[in-house]
Amino acid sequence: MTMEKKKQKFALCVRNEDCEDLEPHKVYQVIPDARAAKDGYLRIVDESGEDYLYPESYFVLVRLPRKAQEALLVVG
């Protein structure tokens, strides 16, 4: 397994106030963004297929088995 795959992060959406591109109770891929994290945001690949910043409070980070991660990864 490559280092890149080990670092994959995913988050469960628990709120979507005023965010039509997020579905509550759905797991999304998180794109690393240290600057956004300092400001309390996560970079999420949303329903549009693009990555955007959303409040960290809208999500709970989750650990997934490798096969689940591979199934959820967005092909770029």
Secondary structure as UniProt FT lines:
FT   HELIX           3..6
FT   STRAND          9..13
FT   TURN            17..18
FT   TURN            20..21
FT   TURN            24..25
FT   STRAND          27..31
FT   HELIX           34..38
FT   TURN            39..40
FT   STRAND          41..45
FT   TURN            47..48
FT   STRAND          51..55
FT   HELIX           56..58
FT   STRAND          59..62
FT   HELIX           66..72
//
